[in-house]
Amino acid sequence: MKKYPVKVRWRQGDTVRQWNEEMAWVTEQFGLPGKNWQADVTDQAITIFFNNERDAVAASLKLGGYLWNE
């Protein structure tokens, strides 16, 4: 199955509260991780892999990330 990754780099001034709210939005919109999306977190960014291209586009617009082709 093709995955549609959205990569969002950590930014200066990001807070834990802000990211909790962002990821709560992802969960509210697309469900719990595992079925429709999965995430990979590093010290530089979070990459969310969506199963649906429309979901990836919506998330990239909301989170300020970009669609990322490996």
CHARMM internal coordinates of N, CA and C (Angstrom, degrees):
IC EDIT
DIST 1 N 1 CA 1.4497
DIST 1 CA 1 C 1.5342
ANGL 1 N 1 CA 1 C 108.99
DIST 1 C 2 N 1.3188
ANGL 1 CA 1 C 2 N 116.74
DIHE 1 N 1 CA 1 C 2 N 134.11
DIST 2 N 2 CA 1.4624
ANGL 1 C 2 N 2 CA 121.87
DIHE 1 CA 1 C 2 N 2 CA 179.16
DIST 2 CA 2 C 1.5221
ANGL 2 N 2 CA 2 C 110.14
DIHE 1 C 2 N 2 CA 2 C -71.95
DIST 2 C 3 N 1.3169
ANGL 2 CA 2 C 3 N 115.98
DIHE 2 N 2 CA 2 C 3 N 139.70
DIST 3 N 3 CA 1.4627
ANGL 2 C 3 N 3 CA 122.27
DIHE 2 CA 2 C 3 N 3 CA 176.32
DIST 3 CA 3 C 1.5187
ANGL 3 N 3 CA 3 C 109.07
DIHE 2 C 3 N 3 CA 3 C -110.14
DIST 3 C 4 N 1.3154
ANGL 3 CA 3 C 4 N 116.28
DIHE 3 N 3 CA 3 C 4 N 149.71
DIST 4 N 4 CA 1.4582
ANGL 3 C 4 N 4 CA 123.18
DIHE 3 CA 3 C 4 N 4 CA 179.61
DIST 4 CA 4 C 1.5304
ANGL 4 N 4 CA 4 C 108.05
DIHE 3 C 4 N 4 CA 4 C -119.86
DIST 4 C 5 N 1.3372
ANGL 4 CA 4 C 5 N 116.90
DIHE 4 N 4 CA 4 C 5 N 97.33
DIST 5 N 5 CA 1.4576
ANGL 4 C 5 N 5 CA 119.65
DIHE 4 CA 4 C 5 N 5 CA -175.85
DIST 5 CA 5 C 1.5270
ANGL 5 N 5 CA 5 C 113.05
DIHE 4 C 5 N 5 CA 5 C -82.07
DIST 5 C 6 N 1.3256
ANGL 5 CA 5 C 6 N 115.12
DIHE 5 N 5 CA 5 C 6 N 140.15
DIST 6 N 6 CA 1.4551
ANGL 5 C 6 N 6 CA 122.99
DIHE 5 CA 5 C 6 N 6 CA 172.43
DIST 6 CA 6 C 1.5296
ANGL 6 N 6 CA 6 C 106.45
DIHE 5 C 6 N 6 CA 6 C -119.86
DIST 6 C 7 N 1.3243
ANGL 6 CA 6 C 7 N 115.69
DIHE 6 N 6 CA 6 C 7 N 118.79
DIST 7 N 7 CA 1.4663
ANGL 6 C 7 N 7 CA 120.34
DIHE 6 CA 6 C 7 N 7 CA -177.83
DIST 7 CA 7 C 1.5189
ANGL 7 N 7 CA 7 C 109.09
DIHE 6 C 7 N 7 CA 7 C -105.45
DIST 7 C 8 N 1.3292
ANGL 7 CA 7 C 8 N 115.42
DIHE 7 N 7 CA 7 C 8 N 128.13
DIST 8 N 8 CA 1.4617
ANGL 7 C 8 N 8 CA 121.83
DIHE 7 CA 7 C 8 N 8 CA 178.69
DIST 8 CA 8 C 1.5199
ANGL 8 N 8 CA 8 C 107.42
DIHE 7 C 8 N 8 CA 8 C -123.72
DIST 8 C 9 N 1.3122
ANGL 8 CA 8 C 9 N 115.96
DIHE 8 N 8 CA 8 C 9 N 115.41
DIST 9 N 9 CA 1.4626
ANGL 8 C 9 N 9 CA 120.40
DIHE 8 CA 8 C 9 N 9 CA -179.84
DIST 9 CA 9 C 1.5249
ANGL 9 N 9 CA 9 C 109.72
DIHE 8 C 9 N 9 CA 9 C -79.40
DIST 9 C 10 N 1.3228
ANGL 9 CA 9 C 10 N 115.32
DIHE 9 N 9 CA 9 C 10 N 145.83
DIST 10 N 10 CA 1.4618
ANGL 9 C 10 N 10 CA 120.33
DIHE 9 CA 9 C 10 N 10 CA 174.06
DIST 10 CA 10 C 1.5259
ANGL 10 N 10 CA 10 C 108.13
DIHE 9 C 10 N 10 CA 10 C -65.02
DIST 10 C 11 N 1.3107
ANGL 10 CA 10 C 11 N 116.80
DIHE 10 N 10 CA 10 C 11 N 140.91
DIST 11 N 11 CA 1.4602
ANGL 10 C 11 N 11 CA 121.59
DIHE 10 CA 10 C 11 N 11 CA -178.11
DIST 11 CA 11 C 1.5222
ANGL 11 N 11 CA 11 C 110.56
DIHE 10 C 11 N 11 CA 11 C -117.53
DIST 11 C 12 N 1.3135
ANGL 11 CA 11 C 12 N 115.25
DIHE 11 N 11 CA 11 C 12 N 153.06
DIST 12 N 12 CA 1.4611
ANGL 11 C 12 N 12 CA 120.99
DIHE 11 CA 11 C 12 N 12 CA 174.92
DIST 12 CA 12 C 1.5264
ANGL 12 N 12 CA 12 C 108.23
DIHE 11 C 12 N 12 CA 12 C -56.88
DIST 12 C 13 N 1.2995
ANGL 12 CA 12 C 13 N 116.82
DIHE 12 N 12 CA 12 C 13 N 130.51
DIST 13 N 13 CA 1.4591
ANGL 12 C 13 N 13 CA 120.67
DIHE 12 CA 12 C 13 N 13 CA 178.13
DIST 13 CA 13 C 1.5147
ANGL 13 N 13 CA 13 C 114.99
DIHE 12 C 13 N 13 CA 13 C 91.25
DIST 13 C 14 N 1.3298
ANGL 13 CA 13 C 14 N 118.58
DIHE 13 N 13 CA 13 C 14 N -4.59
DIST 14 N 14 CA 1.4691
ANGL 13 C 14 N 14 CA 120.46
DIHE 13 CA 13 C 14 N 14 CA 175.53
DIST 14 CA 14 C 1.5206
ANGL 14 N 14 CA 14 C 109.18
DIHE 13 C 14 N 14 CA 14 C -59.66
DIST 14 C 15 N 1.3225
ANGL 14 CA 14 C 15 N 115.72
DIHE 14 N 14 CA 14 C 15 N 145.69
DIST 15 N 15 CA 1.4620
ANGL 14 C 15 N 15 CA 120.25
DIHE 14 CA 14 C 15 N 15 CA 177.16
DIST 15 CA 15 C 1.5218
ANGL 15 N 15 CA 15 C 109.84
DIHE 14 C 15 N 15 CA 15 C -121.31
DIST 15 C 16 N 1.3075
ANGL 15 CA 15 C 16 N 115.46
DIHE 15 N 15 CA 15 C 16 N 159.89
DIST 16 N 16 CA 1.4658
ANGL 15 C 16 N 16 CA 120.62
DIHE 15 CA 15 C 16 N 16 CA 176.54
DIST 16 CA 16 C 1.5254
ANGL 16 N 16 CA 16 C 109.42
DIHE 15 C 16 N 16 CA 16 C -62.20
DIST 16 C 17 N 1.3017
ANGL 16 CA 16 C 17 N 117.23
DIHE 16 N 16 CA 16 C 17 N -41.62
DIST 17 N 17 CA 1.4776
ANGL 16 C 17 N 17 CA 120.91
DIHE 16 CA 16 C 17 N 17 CA 179.99
DIST 17 CA 17 C 1.5275
ANGL 17 N 17 CA 17 C 110.54
DIHE 16 C 17 N 17 CA 17 C -60.05
DIST 17 C 18 N 1.3247
ANGL 17 CA 17 C 18 N 117.12
DIHE 17 N 17 CA 17 C 18 N -44.44
DIST 18 N 18 CA 1.4585
ANGL 17 C 18 N 18 CA 121.01
DIHE 17 CA 17 C 18 N 18 CA 179.42
DIST 18 CA 18 C 1.5258
ANGL 18 N 18 CA 18 C 110.31
DIHE 17 C 18 N 18 CA 18 C -59.69
DIST 18 C 19 N 1.3411
ANGL 18 CA 18 C 19 N 117.10
DIHE 18 N 18 CA 18 C 19 N -45.75
DIST 19 N 19 CA 1.4598
ANGL 18 C 19 N 19 CA 119.79
DIHE 18 CA 18 C 19 N 19 CA -178.51
DIST 19 CA 19 C 1.5209
ANGL 19 N 19 CA 19 C 112.53
DIHE 18 C 19 N 19 CA 19 C -71.35
DIST 19 C 20 N 1.3225
ANGL 19 CA 19 C 20 N 117.69
DIHE 19 N 19 CA 19 C 20 N -31.40
DIST 20 N 20 CA 1.4713
ANGL 19 C 20 N 20 CA 119.25
DIHE 19 CA 19 C 20 N 20 CA 173.32
DIST 20 CA 20 C 1.5176
ANGL 20 N 20 CA 20 C 109.97
DIHE 19 C 20 N 20 CA 20 C -61.20
DIST 20 C 21 N 1.3337
ANGL 20 CA 20 C 21 N 116.98
DIHE 20 N 20 CA 20 C 21 N -42.83
DIST 21 N 21 CA 1.4610
ANGL 20 C 21 N 21 CA 120.88
DIHE 20 CA 20 C 21 N 21 CA 179.32
DIST 21 CA 21 C 1.5251
ANGL 21 N 21 CA 21 C 111.47
DIHE 20 C 21 N 21 CA 21 C -66.77
DIST 21 C 22 N 1.3310
ANGL 21 CA 21 C 22 N 116.97
DIHE 21 N 21 CA 21 C 22 N -40.76
DIST 22 N 22 CA 1.4650
ANGL 21 C 22 N 22 CA 120.25
DIHE 21 CA 21 C 22 N 22 CA 179.08
DIST 22 CA 22 C 1.5275
ANGL 22 N 22 CA 22 C 110.97
DIHE 21 C 22 N 22 CA 22 C -62.51
DIST 22 C 23 N 1.3254
ANGL 22 CA 22 C 23 N 116.69
DIHE 22 N 22 CA 22 C 23 N -46.08
DIST 23 N 23 CA 1.4608
ANGL 22 C 23 N 23 CA 119.89
DIHE 22 CA 22 C 23 N 23 CA -178.61
DIST 23 CA 23 C 1.5271
ANGL 23 N 23 CA 23 C 111.57
DIHE 22 C 23 N 23 CA 23 C -72.88
DIST 23 C 24 N 1.3322
ANGL 23 CA 23 C 24 N 117.69
DIHE 23 N 23 CA 23 C 24 N -28.19
DIST 24 N 24 CA 1.4637
ANGL 23 C 24 N 24 CA 120.18
DIHE 23 CA 23 C 24 N 24 CA 172.76
DIST 24 CA 24 C 1.5256
ANGL 24 N 24 CA 24 C 109.52
DIHE 23 C 24 N 24 CA 24 C -63.61
DIST 24 C 25 N 1.3328
ANGL 24 CA 24 C 25 N 116.77
DIHE 24 N 24 CA 24 C 25 N -39.95
DIST 25 N 25 CA 1.4658
ANGL 24 C 25 N 25 CA 120.50
DIHE 24 CA 24 C 25 N 25 CA 177.05
DIST 25 CA 25 C 1.5255
ANGL 25 N 25 CA 25 C 110.33
DIHE 24 C 25 N 25 CA 25 C -61.77
DIST 25 C 26 N 1.3320
ANGL 25 CA 25 C 26 N 117.12
DIHE 25 N 25 CA 25 C 26 N -45.83
DIST 26 N 26 CA 1.4677
ANGL 25 C 26 N 26 CA 120.77
DIHE 25 CA 25 C 26 N 26 CA 178.96
DIST 26 CA 26 C 1.5312
ANGL 26 N 26 CA 26 C 109.82
DIHE 25 C 26 N 26 CA 26 C -57.21
DIST 26 C 27 N 1.3227
ANGL 26 CA 26 C 27 N 116.59
DIHE 26 N 26 CA 26 C 27 N -45.54
DIST 27 N 27 CA 1.4686
ANGL 26 C 27 N 27 CA 120.97
DIHE 26 CA 26 C 27 N 27 CA -179.23
DIST 27 CA 27 C 1.5236
ANGL 27 N 27 CA 27 C 111.59
DIHE 26 C 27 N 27 CA 27 C -65.47
DIST 27 C 28 N 1.3439
ANGL 27 CA 27 C 28 N 117.47
DIHE 27 N 27 CA 27 C 28 N -41.43
DIST 28 N 28 CA 1.4637
ANGL 27 C 28 N 28 CA 120.69
DIHE 27 CA 27 C 28 N 28 CA 178.15
DIST 28 CA 28 C 1.5194
ANGL 28 N 28 CA 28 C 111.74
DIHE 27 C 28 N 28 CA 28 C -63.53
DIST 28 C 29 N 1.3276
ANGL 28 CA 28 C 29 N 117.32
DIHE 28 N 28 CA 28 C 29 N -38.88
DIST 29 N 29 CA 1.4584
ANGL 28 C 29 N 29 CA 121.43
DIHE 28 CA 28 C 29 N 29 CA -176.92
DIST 29 CA 29 C 1.5234
ANGL 29 N 29 CA 29 C 113.70
DIHE 28 C 29 N 29 CA 29 C -78.94
DIST 29 C 30 N 1.3372
ANGL 29 CA 29 C 30 N 116.81
DIHE 29 N 29 CA 29 C 30 N -38.72
DIST 30 N 30 CA 1.4632
ANGL 29 C 30 N 30 CA 120.48
DIHE 29 CA 29 C 30 N 30 CA -168.64
DIST 30 CA 30 C 1.5252
ANGL 30 N 30 CA 30 C 114.40
DIHE 29 C 30 N 30 CA 30 C -120.86
DIST 30 C 31 N 1.3213
ANGL 30 CA 30 C 31 N 117.26
DIHE 30 N 30 CA 30 C 31 N 1.96
DIST 31 N 31 CA 1.4598
ANGL 30 C 31 N 31 CA 121.11
DIHE 30 CA 30 C 31 N 31 CA 178.83
DIST 31 CA 31 C 1.5182
ANGL 31 N 31 CA 31 C 111.99
DIHE 30 C 31 N 31 CA 31 C 87.79
DIST 31 C 32 N 1.3119
ANGL 31 CA 31 C 32 N 115.12
DIHE 31 N 31 CA 31 C 32 N -179.33
DIST 32 N 32 CA 1.4531
ANGL 31 C 32 N 32 CA 120.56
DIHE 31 CA 31 C 32 N 32 CA 179.74
DIST 32 CA 32 C 1.5223
ANGL 32 N 32 CA 32 C 110.65
DIHE 31 C 32 N 32 CA 32 C -68.36
DIST 32 C 33 N 1.3275
ANGL 32 CA 32 C 33 N 116.91
DIHE 32 N 32 CA 32 C 33 N 152.32
DIST 33 N 33 CA 1.4639
ANGL 32 C 33 N 33 CA 118.81
DIHE 32 CA 32 C 33 N 33 CA 179.21
DIST 33 CA 33 C 1.5289
ANGL 33 N 33 CA 33 C 110.74
DIHE 32 C 33 N 33 CA 33 C -62.20
DIST 33 C 34 N 1.3194
ANGL 33 CA 33 C 34 N 114.50
DIHE 33 N 33 CA 33 C 34 N 146.63
DIST 34 N 34 CA 1.4549
ANGL 33 C 34 N 34 CA 120.23
DIHE 33 CA 33 C 34 N 34 CA 177.45
DIST 34 CA 34 C 1.5129
ANGL 34 N 34 CA 34 C 112.35
DIHE 33 C 34 N 34 CA 34 C 124.09
DIST 34 C 35 N 1.3308
ANGL 34 CA 34 C 35 N 117.30
DIHE 34 N 34 CA 34 C 35 N -48.16
DIST 35 N 35 CA 1.4642
ANGL 34 C 35 N 35 CA 119.91
DIHE 34 CA 34 C 35 N 35 CA -177.19
DIST 35 CA 35 C 1.5313
ANGL 35 N 35 CA 35 C 111.62
DIHE 34 C 35 N 35 CA 35 C -87.85
DIST 35 C 36 N 1.3234
ANGL 35 CA 35 C 36 N 117.25
DIHE 35 N 35 CA 35 C 36 N -53.40
DIST 36 N 36 CA 1.4689
ANGL 35 C 36 N 36 CA 121.37
DIHE 35 CA 35 C 36 N 36 CA -174.97
DIST 36 CA 36 C 1.5240
ANGL 36 N 36 CA 36 C 113.91
DIHE 35 C 36 N 36 CA 36 C -105.06
DIST 36 C 37 N 1.3130
ANGL 36 CA 36 C 37 N 116.62
DIHE 36 N 36 CA 36 C 37 N -17.76
DIST 37 N 37 CA 1.4591
ANGL 36 C 37 N 37 CA 120.33
DIHE 36 CA 36 C 37 N 37 CA -178.66
DIST 37 CA 37 C 1.5208
ANGL 37 N 37 CA 37 C 110.29
DIHE 36 C 37 N 37 CA 37 C -158.77
DIST 37 C 38 N 1.3335
ANGL 37 CA 37 C 38 N 114.50
DIHE 37 N 37 CA 37 C 38 N 158.60
DIST 38 N 38 CA 1.4585
ANGL 37 C 38 N 38 CA 122.82
DIHE 37 CA 37 C 38 N 38 CA 174.52
DIST 38 CA 38 C 1.5230
ANGL 38 N 38 CA 38 C 106.16
DIHE 37 C 38 N 38 CA 38 C -139.70
DIST 38 C 39 N 1.3234
ANGL 38 CA 38 C 39 N 116.38
DIHE 38 N 38 CA 38 C 39 N 157.70
DIST 39 N 39 CA 1.4653
ANGL 38 C 39 N 39 CA 119.95
DIHE 38 CA 38 C 39 N 39 CA -179.34
DIST 39 CA 39 C 1.5160
ANGL 39 N 39 CA 39 C 110.98
DIHE 38 C 39 N 39 CA 39 C -127.94
DIST 39 C 40 N 1.3088
ANGL 39 CA 39 C 40 N 114.30
DIHE 39 N 39 CA 39 C 40 N 148.81
DIST 40 N 40 CA 1.4540
ANGL 39 C 40 N 40 CA 122.97
DIHE 39 CA 39 C 40 N 40 CA 174.03
DIST 40 CA 40 C 1.5261
ANGL 40 N 40 CA 40 C 106.81
DIHE 39 C 40 N 40 CA 40 C -126.15
DIST 40 C 41 N 1.3172
ANGL 40 CA 40 C 41 N 116.82
DIHE 40 N 40 CA 40 C 41 N 123.25
DIST 41 N 41 CA 1.4615
ANGL 40 C 41 N 41 CA 121.74
DIHE 40 CA 40 C 41 N 41 CA -176.22
DIST 41 CA 41 C 1.5214
ANGL 41 N 41 CA 41 C 109.32
DIHE 40 C 41 N 41 CA 41 C -113.31
DIST 41 C 42 N 1.3292
ANGL 41 CA 41 C 42 N 115.55
DIHE 41 N 41 CA 41 C 42 N 131.67
DIST 42 N 42 CA 1.4557
ANGL 41 C 42 N 42 CA 121.82
DIHE 41 CA 41 C 42 N 42 CA 173.76
DIST 42 CA 42 C 1.5249
ANGL 42 N 42 CA 42 C 108.28
DIHE 41 C 42 N 42 CA 42 C -124.28
DIST 42 C 43 N 1.3151
ANGL 42 CA 42 C 43 N 115.97
DIHE 42 N 42 CA 42 C 43 N -179.11
DIST 43 N 43 CA 1.4591
ANGL 42 C 43 N 43 CA 119.27
DIHE 42 CA 42 C 43 N 43 CA 179.26
DIST 43 CA 43 C 1.5316
ANGL 43 N 43 CA 43 C 112.20
DIHE 42 C 43 N 43 CA 43 C -74.06
DIST 43 C 44 N 1.3341
ANGL 43 CA 43 C 44 N 118.18
DIHE 43 N 43 CA 43 C 44 N -7.50
DIST 44 N 44 CA 1.4666
ANGL 43 C 44 N 44 CA 121.21
DIHE 43 CA 43 C 44 N 44 CA -179.20
DIST 44 CA 44 C 1.5246
ANGL 44 N 44 CA 44 C 114.64
DIHE 43 C 44 N 44 CA 44 C -113.15
DIST 44 C 45 N 1.3327
ANGL 44 CA 44 C 45 N 117.21
DIHE 44 N 44 CA 44 C 45 N -21.34
DIST 45 N 45 CA 1.4684
ANGL 44 C 45 N 45 CA 118.95
DIHE 44 CA 44 C 45 N 45 CA -174.30
DIST 45 CA 45 C 1.5192
ANGL 45 N 45 CA 45 C 110.73
DIHE 44 C 45 N 45 CA 45 C -165.64
DIST 45 C 46 N 1.3247
ANGL 45 CA 45 C 46 N 114.08
DIHE 45 N 45 CA 45 C 46 N 167.43
DIST 46 N 46 CA 1.4603
ANGL 45 C 46 N 46 CA 121.43
DIHE 45 CA 45 C 46 N 46 CA 167.35
DIST 46 CA 46 C 1.5214
ANGL 46 N 46 CA 46 C 106.13
DIHE 45 C 46 N 46 CA 46 C -115.88
DIST 46 C 47 N 1.3049
ANGL 46 CA 46 C 47 N 116.50
DIHE 46 N 46 CA 46 C 47 N 134.56
DIST 47 N 47 CA 1.4573
ANGL 46 C 47 N 47 CA 121.96
DIHE 46 CA 46 C 47 N 47 CA 175.21
DIST 47 CA 47 C 1.5189
ANGL 47 N 47 CA 47 C 106.98
DIHE 46 C 47 N 47 CA 47 C -117.57
DIST 47 C 48 N 1.3218
ANGL 47 CA 47 C 48 N 114.66
DIHE 47 N 47 CA 47 C 48 N 123.06
DIST 48 N 48 CA 1.4565
ANGL 47 C 48 N 48 CA 120.61
DIHE 47 CA 47 C 48 N 48 CA 179.15
DIST 48 CA 48 C 1.5213
ANGL 48 N 48 CA 48 C 107.30
DIHE 47 C 48 N 48 CA 48 C -107.00
DIST 48 C 49 N 1.3111
ANGL 48 CA 48 C 49 N 116.32
DIHE 48 N 48 CA 48 C 49 N 122.77
DIST 49 N 49 CA 1.4561
ANGL 48 C 49 N 49 CA 123.01
DIHE 48 CA 48 C 49 N 49 CA -178.61
DIST 49 CA 49 C 1.5253
ANGL 49 N 49 CA 49 C 108.70
DIHE 48 C 49 N 49 CA 49 C -99.51
DIST 49 C 50 N 1.3244
ANGL 49 CA 49 C 50 N 115.75
DIHE 49 N 49 CA 49 C 50 N 112.45
DIST 50 N 50 CA 1.4630
ANGL 49 C 50 N 50 CA 121.50
DIHE 49 CA 49 C 50 N 50 CA -179.58
DIST 50 CA 50 C 1.5214
ANGL 50 N 50 CA 50 C 110.11
DIHE 49 C 50 N 50 CA 50 C -97.98
DIST 50 C 51 N 1.3222
ANGL 50 CA 50 C 51 N 115.42
DIHE 50 N 50 CA 50 C 51 N 149.65
DIST 51 N 51 CA 1.4636
ANGL 50 C 51 N 51 CA 121.51
DIHE 50 CA 50 C 51 N 51 CA 175.61
DIST 51 CA 51 C 1.5253
ANGL 51 N 51 CA 51 C 111.47
DIHE 50 C 51 N 51 CA 51 C -84.14
DIST 51 C 52 N 1.3425
ANGL 51 CA 51 C 52 N 116.98
DIHE 51 N 51 CA 51 C 52 N -17.35
DIST 52 N 52 CA 1.4512
ANGL 51 C 52 N 52 CA 122.52
DIHE 51 CA 51 C 52 N 52 CA -174.92
DIST 52 CA 52 C 1.5328
ANGL 52 N 52 CA 52 C 109.17
DIHE 51 C 52 N 52 CA 52 C -121.74
DIST 52 C 53 N 1.3121
ANGL 52 CA 52 C 53 N 117.01
DIHE 52 N 52 CA 52 C 53 N 129.42
DIST 53 N 53 CA 1.4634
ANGL 52 C 53 N 53 CA 121.05
DIHE 52 CA 52 C 53 N 53 CA -177.85
DIST 53 CA 53 C 1.5275
ANGL 53 N 53 CA 53 C 112.01
DIHE 52 C 53 N 53 CA 53 C -62.96
DIST 53 C 54 N 1.3187
ANGL 53 CA 53 C 54 N 118.57
DIHE 53 N 53 CA 53 C 54 N -38.29
DIST 54 N 54 CA 1.4718
ANGL 53 C 54 N 54 CA 121.02
DIHE 53 CA 53 C 54 N 54 CA 178.98
DIST 54 CA 54 C 1.5204
ANGL 54 N 54 CA 54 C 110.90
DIHE 53 C 54 N 54 CA 54 C -62.29
DIST 54 C 55 N 1.3206
ANGL 54 CA 54 C 55 N 116.76
DIHE 54 N 54 CA 54 C 55 N -40.70
DIST 55 N 55 CA 1.4652
ANGL 54 C 55 N 55 CA 120.35
DIHE 54 CA 54 C 55 N 55 CA 177.39
DIST 55 CA 55 C 1.5261
ANGL 55 N 55 CA 55 C 110.44
DIHE 54 C 55 N 55 CA 55 C -61.79
DIST 55 C 56 N 1.3192
ANGL 55 CA 55 C 56 N 116.57
DIHE 55 N 55 CA 55 C 56 N -41.38
DIST 56 N 56 CA 1.4602
ANGL 55 C 56 N 56 CA 121.06
DIHE 55 CA 55 C 56 N 56 CA 179.75
DIST 56 CA 56 C 1.5228
ANGL 56 N 56 CA 56 C 111.03
DIHE 55 C 56 N 56 CA 56 C -63.38
DIST 56 C 57 N 1.3187
ANGL 56 CA 56 C 57 N 116.90
DIHE 56 N 56 CA 56 C 57 N -42.13
DIST 57 N 57 CA 1.4656
ANGL 56 C 57 N 57 CA 120.36
DIHE 56 CA 56 C 57 N 57 CA 179.17
DIST 57 CA 57 C 1.5255
ANGL 57 N 57 CA 57 C 110.14
DIHE 56 C 57 N 57 CA 57 C -64.64
DIST 57 C 58 N 1.3278
ANGL 57 CA 57 C 58 N 117.41
DIHE 57 N 57 CA 57 C 58 N -45.77
DIST 58 N 58 CA 1.4635
ANGL 57 C 58 N 58 CA 120.69
DIHE 57 CA 57 C 58 N 58 CA 179.47
DIST 58 CA 58 C 1.5272
ANGL 58 N 58 CA 58 C 110.82
DIHE 57 C 58 N 58 CA 58 C -60.29
DIST 58 C 59 N 1.3104
ANGL 58 CA 58 C 59 N 117.14
DIHE 58 N 58 CA 58 C 59 N -44.38
DIST 59 N 59 CA 1.4603
ANGL 58 C 59 N 59 CA 120.94
DIHE 58 CA 58 C 59 N 59 CA -179.57
DIST 59 CA 59 C 1.5219
ANGL 59 N 59 CA 59 C 111.47
DIHE 58 C 59 N 59 CA 59 C -66.10
DIST 59 C 60 N 1.3165
ANGL 59 CA 59 C 60 N 117.73
DIHE 59 N 59 CA 59 C 60 N -39.05
DIST 60 N 60 CA 1.4669
ANGL 59 C 60 N 60 CA 119.86
DIHE 59 CA 59 C 60 N 60 CA -179.61
DIST 60 CA 60 C 1.5266
ANGL 60 N 60 CA 60 C 110.24
DIHE 59 C 60 N 60 CA 60 C -65.76
DIST 60 C 61 N 1.3157
ANGL 60 CA 60 C 61 N 117.33
DIHE 60 N 60 CA 60 C 61 N -37.06
DIST 61 N 61 CA 1.4631
ANGL 60 C 61 N 61 CA 120.26
DIHE 60 CA 60 C 61 N 61 CA 177.15
DIST 61 CA 61 C 1.5241
ANGL 61 N 61 CA 61 C 111.48
DIHE 60 C 61 N 61 CA 61 C -67.45
DIST 61 C 62 N 1.3117
ANGL 61 CA 61 C 62 N 117.30
DIHE 61 N 61 CA 61 C 62 N -42.96
DIST 62 N 62 CA 1.4646
ANGL 61 C 62 N 62 CA 121.52
DIHE 61 CA 61 C 62 N 62 CA -178.87
DIST 62 CA 62 C 1.5240
ANGL 62 N 62 CA 62 C 112.11
DIHE 61 C 62 N 62 CA 62 C -69.87
DIST 62 C 63 N 1.3213
ANGL 62 CA 62 C 63 N 116.95
DIHE 62 N 62 CA 62 C 63 N -43.59
DIST 63 N 63 CA 1.4707
ANGL 62 C 63 N 63 CA 121.19
DIHE 62 CA 62 C 63 N 63 CA -172.45
DIST 63 CA 63 C 1.5231
ANGL 63 N 63 CA 63 C 113.33
DIHE 62 C 63 N 63 CA 63 C -89.40
DIST 63 C 64 N 1.3195
ANGL 63 CA 63 C 64 N 117.26
DIHE 63 N 63 CA 63 C 64 N -10.09
DIST 64 N 64 CA 1.4542
ANGL 63 C 64 N 64 CA 119.32
DIHE 63 CA 63 C 64 N 64 CA -177.81
DIST 64 CA 64 C 1.5123
ANGL 64 N 64 CA 64 C 113.04
DIHE 63 C 64 N 64 CA 64 C 75.66
DIST 64 C 65 N 1.3108
ANGL 64 CA 64 C 65 N 116.57
DIHE 64 N 64 CA 64 C 65 N 21.43
DIST 65 N 65 CA 1.4597
ANGL 64 C 65 N 65 CA 120.87
DIHE 64 CA 64 C 65 N 65 CA 178.93
DIST 65 CA 65 C 1.5064
ANGL 65 N 65 CA 65 C 109.95
DIHE 64 C 65 N 65 CA 65 C -93.38
DIST 65 C 66 N 1.3037
ANGL 65 CA 65 C 66 N 115.72
DIHE 65 N 65 CA 65 C 66 N -169.56
DIST 66 N 66 CA 1.4462
ANGL 65 C 66 N 66 CA 119.61
DIHE 65 CA 65 C 66 N 66 CA 177.83
DIST 66 CA 66 C 1.5186
ANGL 66 N 66 CA 66 C 109.93
DIHE 65 C 66 N 66 CA 66 C -137.34
DIST 66 C 67 N 1.3249
ANGL 66 CA 66 C 67 N 114.35
DIHE 66 N 66 CA 66 C 67 N 149.31
DIST 67 N 67 CA 1.4572
ANGL 66 C 67 N 67 CA 119.02
DIHE 66 CA 66 C 67 N 67 CA 175.68
DIST 67 CA 67 C 1.5086
ANGL 67 N 67 CA 67 C 107.28
DIHE 66 C 67 N 67 CA 67 C -68.24
DIST 67 C 68 N 1.2875
ANGL 67 CA 67 C 68 N 115.87
DIHE 67 N 67 CA 67 C 68 N 134.47
DIST 68 N 68 CA 1.4458
ANGL 67 C 68 N 68 CA 121.25
DIHE 67 CA 67 C 68 N 68 CA -168.86
DIST 68 CA 68 C 1.5023
ANGL 68 N 68 CA 68 C 109.85
DIHE 67 C 68 N 68 CA 68 C -127.46
DIST 68 C 69 N 1.3117
ANGL 68 CA 68 C 69 N 116.74
DIHE 68 N 68 CA 68 C 69 N 124.27
DIST 69 N 69 CA 1.4638
ANGL 68 C 69 N 69 CA 121.53
DIHE 68 CA 68 C 69 N 69 CA 176.32
DIST 69 CA 69 C 1.5152
ANGL 69 N 69 CA 69 C 108.23
DIHE 68 C 69 N 69 CA 69 C -102.94
DIST 69 C 70 N 1.3204
ANGL 69 CA 69 C 70 N 115.19
DIHE 69 N 69 CA 69 C 70 N 124.08
DIST 70 N 70 CA 1.4718
ANGL 69 C 70 N 70 CA 120.06
DIHE 69 CA 69 C 70 N 70 CA -178.42
DIST 70 CA 70 C 1.5069
ANGL 70 N 70 CA 70 C 111.00
DIHE 69 C 70 N 70 CA 70 C -68.99
END
COOR INIT
IC SEED 1 N 1 CA 1 C
IC BUILD
